[in-house]
Amino acid sequence: MKPLQDLVRKNILSLRPYSCARDEFKGKNAQVFLDANESPFNSPYNRYPDPLQMYLKERLSELKQVDAERMFLGNGSDEAIDLLYRVFCEPRQDNVVAFEPTYGMYEVCADINDIEYRRVSLDAHFQMHADVLLKACDARTKLIFICSPNNPTGNAMQREEVETVLHRFDGIVVVDEAYSDFCDHRPFRFDLDKYPNLVVLNTFSKAFGCAAIRLGMAFASQDIIGLFNKVKYPYNVNTLTAEKAIETLGDITKIYQRIILIKESREWLMQAFSMLPCCEKVYPSDANFFLVRVTDANAIYHYLVQQGIIVRNRTNVALCNNCLRITVGAKAENEQLLKALRNLPS
Ligand SMILES: *Cc1c(COP(=O)(O)O)cnc(C)c1O
Protein backbone atom coordinates (compact mmCIF):
# COMPACT_ATOMS: atom_id res chain seq x y z
CA MET A 1 0.00 0.00 0.00
CA LYS A 2 1.12 3.56 -0.71
CA PRO A 3 1.61 5.70 2.42
CA LEU A 4 -1.82 6.93 3.48
CA GLN A 5 -0.84 10.58 3.05
CA ASP A 6 -0.16 9.90 -0.66
CA LEU A 7 -3.63 8.45 -1.14
CA VAL A 8 -5.61 11.14 0.69
CA ARG A 9 -6.65 14.35 -1.08
CA LYS A 10 -4.42 17.26 -0.07
CA ASN A 11 -7.30 19.47 1.15
CA ILE A 12 -8.48 16.65 3.43
CA LEU A 13 -4.99 16.06 4.82
CA SER A 14 -4.68 19.73 5.79
CA LEU A 15 -8.32 20.12 6.86
CA ARG A 16 -9.01 21.44 10.32
CA PRO A 17 -12.33 19.77 11.17
CA TYR A 18 -15.30 21.51 12.76
CA SER A 19 -14.93 21.44 16.51
CA CYS A 20 -18.30 20.98 18.17
CA ALA A 21 -19.20 21.84 21.76
CA ARG A 22 -19.24 18.22 22.85
CA ASP A 23 -15.77 17.61 21.34
CA GLU A 24 -14.27 20.31 23.53
CA PHE A 25 -15.70 19.05 26.80
CA LYS A 26 -15.28 15.27 26.36
CA GLY A 27 -15.67 12.93 29.32
CA LYS A 28 -15.23 15.33 32.23
CA ASN A 29 -17.83 15.04 34.97
CA ALA A 30 -20.41 17.76 34.39
CA GLN A 31 -24.11 18.26 35.08
CA VAL A 32 -24.72 21.72 33.70
CA PHE A 33 -24.54 22.03 29.94
CA LEU A 34 -24.67 25.61 28.75
CA ASP A 35 -22.24 25.17 25.89
CA ALA A 36 -24.25 24.18 22.83
CA ASN A 37 -27.26 26.53 22.69
CA GLU A 38 -29.60 23.61 23.28
CA SER A 39 -32.98 23.94 24.96
CA PRO A 40 -33.03 22.93 28.62
CA PHE A 41 -36.43 21.23 27.97
CA ASN A 42 -37.52 18.02 26.21
CA SER A 43 -34.86 15.70 27.62
CA PRO A 44 -33.19 13.61 26.29
CA TYR A 45 -33.87 14.85 22.74
CA ASN A 46 -32.83 18.40 23.56
CA ARG A 47 -29.18 17.30 23.58
CA TYR A 48 -26.89 16.89 20.59
CA PRO A 49 -25.82 13.26 20.29
CA ASP A 50 -22.27 11.99 20.84
CA PRO A 51 -20.45 12.82 17.56
CA LEU A 52 -18.52 9.53 17.74
CA GLN A 53 -21.35 7.31 19.06
CA MET A 54 -19.01 5.63 21.55
CA TYR A 55 -21.67 3.78 23.54
CA LEU A 56 -23.17 2.19 20.42
CA LYS A 57 -19.70 1.39 19.06
CA GLU A 58 -18.76 -0.44 22.29
CA ARG A 59 -21.89 -2.61 21.98
CA LEU A 60 -21.18 -3.25 18.29
CA SER A 61 -17.56 -3.98 19.03
CA GLU A 62 -18.54 -7.05 21.09
CA LEU A 63 -20.78 -8.35 18.34
CA LYS A 64 -18.55 -7.63 15.36
CA GLN A 65 -15.24 -8.36 17.11
CA VAL A 66 -13.78 -5.11 15.82
CA ASP A 67 -12.29 -2.37 18.06
CA ALA A 68 -14.46 0.73 18.42
CA GLU A 69 -11.50 2.82 17.13
CA ARG A 70 -11.65 0.92 13.86
CA MET A 71 -15.32 1.60 13.37
CA PHE A 72 -17.17 4.37 11.56
CA LEU A 73 -20.97 4.69 11.82
CA GLY A 74 -22.97 6.66 9.32
CA ASN A 75 -26.31 7.40 7.72
CA GLY A 76 -26.41 4.03 5.91
CA SER A 77 -23.42 2.44 4.20
CA ASP A 78 -24.12 4.96 1.51
CA GLU A 79 -22.58 7.67 3.70
CA ALA A 80 -19.39 5.62 4.01
CA ILE A 81 -19.26 5.10 0.24
CA ASP A 82 -19.61 8.84 -0.37
CA LEU A 83 -16.97 9.62 2.28
CA LEU A 84 -14.50 7.24 0.58
CA TYR A 85 -14.75 9.38 -2.55
CA ARG A 86 -14.54 12.66 -0.69
CA VAL A 87 -11.52 11.57 1.34
CA PHE A 88 -9.48 9.81 -1.35
CA CYS A 89 -10.54 10.91 -4.84
CA GLU A 90 -9.52 14.16 -6.48
CA PRO A 91 -12.34 15.20 -8.88
CA ARG A 92 -11.46 14.85 -12.58
CA GLN A 93 -8.06 13.37 -11.76
CA ASP A 94 -8.45 10.13 -9.82
CA ASN A 95 -10.40 7.03 -10.76
CA VAL A 96 -11.93 3.98 -9.11
CA VAL A 97 -12.35 0.40 -10.36
CA ALA A 98 -15.24 -1.99 -9.77
CA PHE A 99 -16.61 -5.06 -11.47
CA GLU A 100 -19.97 -5.14 -13.20
CA PRO A 101 -22.75 -5.90 -12.52
CA THR A 102 -22.63 -4.64 -8.94
CA TYR A 103 -24.28 -2.27 -6.46
CA GLY A 104 -25.35 0.93 -8.22
CA MET A 105 -24.30 3.41 -5.54
CA TYR A 106 -20.57 3.08 -6.28
CA GLU A 107 -21.10 4.57 -9.72
CA VAL A 108 -23.69 7.15 -8.63
CA CYS A 109 -21.30 8.44 -5.96
CA ALA A 110 -18.47 8.51 -8.51
CA ASP A 111 -20.63 10.61 -10.83
CA ILE A 112 -21.67 12.99 -8.04
CA ASN A 113 -18.06 13.47 -7.00
CA ASP A 114 -16.90 13.78 -10.63
CA ILE A 115 -14.62 10.74 -10.44
CA GLU A 116 -13.91 8.39 -13.35
CA TYR A 117 -15.58 5.01 -12.73
CA ARG A 118 -13.92 2.04 -14.47
CA ARG A 119 -15.98 -1.13 -14.98
CA VAL A 120 -14.56 -4.62 -15.41
CA SER A 121 -16.90 -7.48 -16.32
CA LEU A 122 -17.41 -10.47 -14.02
CA ASP A 123 -17.04 -13.86 -15.73
CA ALA A 124 -19.98 -16.05 -16.86
CA HIS A 125 -20.24 -17.50 -13.33
CA PHE A 126 -20.36 -13.97 -11.89
CA GLN A 127 -16.89 -14.43 -10.38
CA MET A 128 -14.21 -11.72 -10.36
CA HIS A 129 -10.59 -12.21 -11.33
CA ALA A 130 -7.94 -10.23 -9.51
CA ASP A 131 -5.65 -9.85 -12.52
CA VAL A 132 -8.48 -8.41 -14.65
CA LEU A 133 -9.38 -5.86 -11.96
CA LEU A 134 -5.74 -4.93 -11.39
CA LYS A 135 -5.14 -4.50 -15.13
CA ALA A 136 -7.80 -1.76 -15.17
CA CYS A 137 -5.90 0.23 -12.51
CA ASP A 138 -3.29 2.90 -13.06
CA ALA A 139 -1.31 5.32 -10.86
CA ARG A 140 -4.47 7.41 -10.31
CA THR A 141 -6.69 4.54 -9.13
CA LYS A 142 -7.54 5.23 -5.50
CA LEU A 143 -10.29 2.71 -4.73
CA ILE A 144 -11.37 -0.77 -5.81
CA PHE A 145 -14.92 -1.79 -4.87
CA ILE A 146 -15.61 -5.48 -4.23
CA CYS A 147 -19.19 -6.32 -3.30
CA SER A 148 -19.33 -9.80 -1.78
CA PRO A 149 -21.89 -11.37 -1.67
CA ASN A 150 -22.57 -9.31 -4.76
CA ASN A 151 -25.72 -7.39 -5.51
CA PRO A 152 -27.52 -8.21 -7.86
CA THR A 153 -25.92 -11.58 -8.65
CA GLY A 154 -26.14 -12.96 -5.08
CA ASN A 155 -22.84 -14.88 -5.03
CA ALA A 156 -19.81 -14.34 -2.81
CA MET A 157 -16.47 -13.75 -4.55
CA GLN A 158 -13.71 -16.34 -4.21
CA ARG A 159 -11.66 -15.44 -1.17
CA GLU A 160 -8.26 -15.99 -2.86
CA GLU A 161 -9.13 -13.51 -5.61
CA VAL A 162 -10.08 -10.81 -3.06
CA GLU A 163 -6.89 -11.53 -1.10
CA THR A 164 -4.81 -11.16 -4.25
CA VAL A 165 -6.32 -7.71 -4.83
CA LEU A 166 -5.65 -6.75 -1.20
CA HIS A 167 -2.01 -7.85 -1.53
CA ARG A 168 -1.26 -6.36 -4.93
CA PHE A 169 -3.26 -3.13 -5.10
CA ASP A 170 -1.48 -0.14 -3.55
CA GLY A 171 -4.67 1.87 -2.94
CA ILE A 172 -7.79 1.24 -0.85
CA VAL A 173 -9.82 -1.96 -1.30
CA VAL A 174 -13.45 -1.64 -0.23
CA VAL A 175 -15.14 -4.97 0.52
CA ASP A 176 -18.89 -4.40 0.83
CA GLU A 177 -20.26 -7.18 3.03
CA ALA A 178 -23.83 -5.89 3.35
CA TYR A 179 -25.03 -9.49 2.94
CA SER A 180 -22.28 -11.42 4.77
CA ASP A 181 -24.70 -12.54 7.53
CA PHE A 182 -26.39 -14.79 4.98
CA CYS A 183 -23.10 -16.24 3.73
CA ASP A 184 -20.96 -19.02 5.18
CA HIS A 185 -17.59 -17.48 4.20
CA ARG A 186 -15.38 -15.90 6.85
CA PRO A 187 -16.07 -12.13 6.86
CA PHE A 188 -13.18 -9.85 5.87
CA ARG A 189 -13.55 -7.61 8.92
CA PHE A 190 -11.51 -10.21 10.84
CA ASP A 191 -8.52 -9.48 8.59
CA LEU A 192 -8.09 -5.76 9.30
CA ASP A 193 -4.72 -6.46 10.99
CA LYS A 194 -3.43 -8.14 7.88
CA TYR A 195 -4.49 -5.51 5.36
CA PRO A 196 -3.95 -1.80 6.16
CA ASN A 197 -5.67 -0.91 2.87
CA LEU A 198 -8.90 -2.78 3.67
CA VAL A 199 -12.23 -1.04 4.28
CA VAL A 200 -15.17 -3.36 5.08
CA LEU A 201 -18.77 -2.14 4.84
CA ASN A 202 -21.64 -3.57 6.93
CA THR A 203 -25.18 -2.31 7.44
CA PHE A 204 -28.23 -2.50 9.69
CA SER A 205 -30.44 -2.50 6.59
CA LYS A 206 -30.47 -6.20 5.67
CA ALA A 207 -30.00 -9.03 8.19
CA PHE A 208 -30.63 -6.69 11.15
CA GLY A 209 -34.01 -5.66 9.74
CA CYS A 210 -33.44 -1.93 10.28
CA ALA A 211 -33.35 -0.31 6.84
CA ALA A 212 -35.58 2.50 8.14
CA ILE A 213 -33.17 3.74 10.82
CA ARG A 214 -30.33 4.37 8.30
CA LEU A 215 -27.27 2.97 10.04
CA GLY A 216 -24.20 1.76 8.20
CA MET A 217 -20.78 0.67 9.42
CA ALA A 218 -17.28 0.87 7.98
CA PHE A 219 -14.39 -1.08 9.52
CA ALA A 220 -10.82 -0.06 8.71
CA SER A 221 -7.48 0.95 10.24
CA GLN A 222 -7.62 3.60 12.93
CA ASP A 223 -5.96 6.05 10.52
CA ILE A 224 -8.59 5.60 7.82
CA ILE A 225 -11.42 5.85 10.38
CA GLY A 226 -9.79 9.06 11.65
CA LEU A 227 -10.08 10.53 8.15
CA PHE A 228 -13.77 9.59 7.95
CA ASN A 229 -14.40 11.23 11.32
CA LYS A 230 -12.64 14.38 10.15
CA VAL A 231 -14.82 14.76 7.05
CA LYS A 232 -18.26 13.50 8.21
CA TYR A 233 -21.03 15.79 9.46
CA PRO A 234 -20.48 16.32 13.21
CA TYR A 235 -23.74 14.62 14.33
CA ASN A 236 -24.23 12.20 11.45
CA VAL A 237 -26.01 9.51 13.51
CA ASN A 238 -29.04 10.80 15.40
CA THR A 239 -30.21 9.76 18.86
CA LEU A 240 -33.34 7.95 17.65
CA THR A 241 -31.24 5.78 15.32
CA ALA A 242 -28.67 5.02 18.01
CA GLU A 243 -31.42 4.10 20.51
CA LYS A 244 -33.13 1.74 18.10
CA ALA A 245 -29.79 0.16 17.16
CA ILE A 246 -28.96 -0.50 20.82
CA GLU A 247 -32.42 -1.97 21.36
CA THR A 248 -31.93 -4.25 18.34
CA LEU A 249 -28.54 -5.43 19.60
CA GLY A 250 -30.21 -6.27 22.91
CA ASP A 251 -31.92 -9.26 21.33
CA ILE A 252 -29.31 -10.61 18.95
CA THR A 253 -30.63 -14.17 19.29
CA LYS A 254 -33.78 -13.05 17.51
CA ILE A 255 -31.67 -11.64 14.66
CA TYR A 256 -29.74 -14.91 14.30
CA GLN A 257 -32.98 -16.92 14.29
CA ARG A 258 -34.35 -14.72 11.53
CA ILE A 259 -31.17 -15.12 9.48
CA ILE A 260 -31.52 -18.91 9.71
CA LEU A 261 -35.19 -18.66 8.74
CA ILE A 262 -34.41 -16.46 5.73
CA LYS A 263 -31.66 -18.83 4.58
CA GLU A 264 -34.04 -21.81 4.84
CA SER A 265 -36.77 -19.91 2.97
CA ARG A 266 -34.21 -18.97 0.33
CA GLU A 267 -33.38 -22.63 -0.37
CA TRP A 268 -37.07 -23.52 -0.45
CA LEU A 269 -38.00 -20.62 -2.74
CA MET A 270 -35.09 -21.22 -5.12
CA GLN A 271 -36.08 -24.88 -5.40
CA ALA A 272 -39.70 -23.92 -6.13
CA PHE A 273 -38.54 -21.36 -8.72
CA SER A 274 -36.47 -23.97 -10.56
CA MET A 275 -39.71 -25.90 -11.26
CA LEU A 276 -41.63 -22.94 -12.70
CA PRO A 277 -42.24 -23.09 -16.47
CA CYS A 278 -41.19 -19.41 -16.82
CA CYS A 279 -37.87 -20.00 -15.06
CA GLU A 280 -34.79 -20.76 -17.15
CA LYS A 281 -32.09 -20.58 -14.50
CA VAL A 282 -31.77 -19.95 -10.77
CA TYR A 283 -28.33 -18.58 -9.88
CA PRO A 284 -26.71 -19.67 -6.59
CA SER A 285 -27.01 -17.22 -3.69
CA ASP A 286 -25.13 -16.32 -0.51
CA ALA A 287 -27.55 -13.46 0.26
CA ASN A 288 -31.20 -12.83 1.19
CA PHE A 289 -32.13 -12.59 -2.49
CA PHE A 290 -31.38 -14.51 -5.65
CA LEU A 291 -31.22 -13.86 -9.35
CA VAL A 292 -33.34 -15.84 -11.82
CA ARG A 293 -33.26 -15.87 -15.60
CA VAL A 294 -36.78 -16.08 -16.94
CA THR A 295 -38.40 -16.41 -20.36
CA ASP A 296 -39.32 -12.71 -20.60
CA ALA A 297 -38.25 -10.50 -17.69
CA ASN A 298 -40.11 -7.35 -18.81
CA ALA A 299 -43.43 -9.14 -19.36
CA ILE A 300 -43.19 -11.10 -16.10
CA TYR A 301 -42.14 -8.02 -14.15
CA HIS A 302 -45.18 -6.06 -15.38
CA TYR A 303 -47.50 -9.00 -14.83
CA LEU A 304 -46.32 -9.23 -11.20
CA VAL A 305 -46.79 -5.48 -10.70
CA GLN A 306 -50.42 -5.92 -11.77
CA GLN A 307 -50.75 -8.61 -9.12
CA GLY A 308 -49.39 -6.16 -6.54
CA ILE A 309 -46.01 -7.92 -6.30
CA ILE A 310 -42.81 -5.99 -6.85
CA VAL A 311 -39.53 -7.68 -7.72
CA ARG A 312 -36.42 -6.07 -9.21
CA ASN A 313 -36.12 -6.18 -12.97
CA ARG A 314 -32.40 -6.41 -13.83
CA THR A 315 -32.76 -7.21 -17.53
CA ASN A 316 -30.93 -4.06 -18.64
CA VAL A 317 -27.93 -4.73 -16.39
CA ALA A 318 -24.71 -6.24 -17.82
CA LEU A 319 -24.76 -10.10 -17.88
CA CYS A 320 -28.33 -10.06 -16.49
CA ASN A 321 -30.40 -10.24 -19.67
CA ASN A 322 -33.92 -11.45 -18.75
CA CYS A 323 -33.03 -11.64 -15.09
CA LEU A 324 -35.21 -10.75 -12.10
CA ARG A 325 -33.83 -10.27 -8.61
CA ILE A 326 -36.07 -11.81 -5.97
CA THR A 327 -35.82 -10.83 -2.31
CA VAL A 328 -36.70 -13.66 0.08
CA GLY A 329 -39.80 -12.53 1.96
CA ALA A 330 -42.04 -13.92 4.68
CA LYS A 331 -43.65 -17.31 4.02
CA ALA A 332 -46.99 -15.84 2.89
CA GLU A 333 -45.25 -13.38 0.54
CA ASN A 334 -43.11 -16.09 -1.03
CA GLU A 335 -46.19 -18.25 -1.56
CA GLN A 336 -48.12 -15.38 -3.10
CA LEU A 337 -45.27 -14.81 -5.55
CA LEU A 338 -45.13 -18.49 -6.52
CA LYS A 339 -48.88 -18.70 -6.91
CA ALA A 340 -48.88 -15.68 -9.24
CA LEU A 341 -46.08 -17.16 -11.35
CA ARG A 342 -47.81 -20.55 -11.56
CA ASN A 343 -50.86 -18.72 -12.93
CA LEU A 344 -48.80 -16.72 -15.45
CA PRO A 345 -50.78 -16.56 -18.70
CA SER A 346 -48.74 -18.12 -21.50
C1 LIG B 1 -28.43 -2.75 0.54
C2 LIG B 1 -26.97 -2.55 0.32
C3 LIG B 1 -26.24 -1.72 1.15
C4 LIG B 1 -26.91 -1.00 2.29
O1 LIG B 1 -26.94 0.33 2.14
P1 LIG B 1 -27.49 1.22 3.37
O2 LIG B 1 -27.20 2.59 2.91
O3 LIG B 1 -26.71 0.80 4.58
O4 LIG B 1 -28.95 0.91 3.52
C5 LIG B 1 -24.88 -1.60 0.95
N1 LIG B 1 -24.26 -2.29 -0.03
C6 LIG B 1 -24.93 -3.12 -0.82
C7 LIG B 1 -24.21 -3.90 -1.84
C8 LIG B 1 -26.31 -3.27 -0.69
O5 LIG B 1 -26.97 -4.10 -1.52
The ligand as an SDF file (V2000), in Angstrom:
LIG
                    3D

 15 15  0  0  0  0  0  0  0  0999 V2000
  -28.4270   -2.7470    0.5370 C   0  0  0  0  0  0  0  0  0  0  0  0
  -26.9750   -2.5550    0.3220 C   0  0  0  0  0  0  0  0  0  0  0  0
  -26.2350   -1.7200    1.1530 C   0  0  0  0  0  0  0  0  0  0  0  0
  -26.9070   -1.0000    2.2890 C   0  0  0  0  0  0  0  0  0  0  0  0
  -26.9420    0.3320    2.1370 O   0  0  0  0  0  0  0  0  0  0  0  0
  -27.4900    1.2190    3.3730 P   0  0  0  0  0  0  0  0  0  0  0  0
  -27.1950    2.5920    2.9140 O   0  0  0  0  0  0  0  0  0  0  0  0
  -26.7100    0.8030    4.5770 O   0  0  0  0  0  0  0  0  0  0  0  0
  -28.9510    0.9100    3.5170 O   0  0  0  0  0  0  0  0  0  0  0  0
  -24.8830   -1.5970    0.9520 C   0  0  0  0  0  0  0  0  0  0  0  0
  -24.2620   -2.2890   -0.0270 N   0  0  0  0  0  0  0  0  0  0  0  0
  -24.9340   -3.1220   -0.8190 C   0  0  0  0  0  0  0  0  0  0  0  0
  -24.2140   -3.8980   -1.8450 C   0  0  0  0  0  0  0  0  0  0  0  0
  -26.3130   -3.2720   -0.6920 C   0  0  0  0  0  0  0  0  0  0  0  0
  -26.9730   -4.0950   -1.5160 O   0  0  0  0  0  0  0  0  0  0  0  0
  1  2  1  0
  2  3  1  0
  2 14  2  0
  3  4  1  0
  3 10  2  0
  4  5  1  0
  5  6  1  0
  6  7  2  0
  6  8  1  0
  6  9  1  0
 10 11  1  0
 11 12  2  0
 12 13  1  0
 12 14  1  0
 14 15  1  0
M  END
$$$$
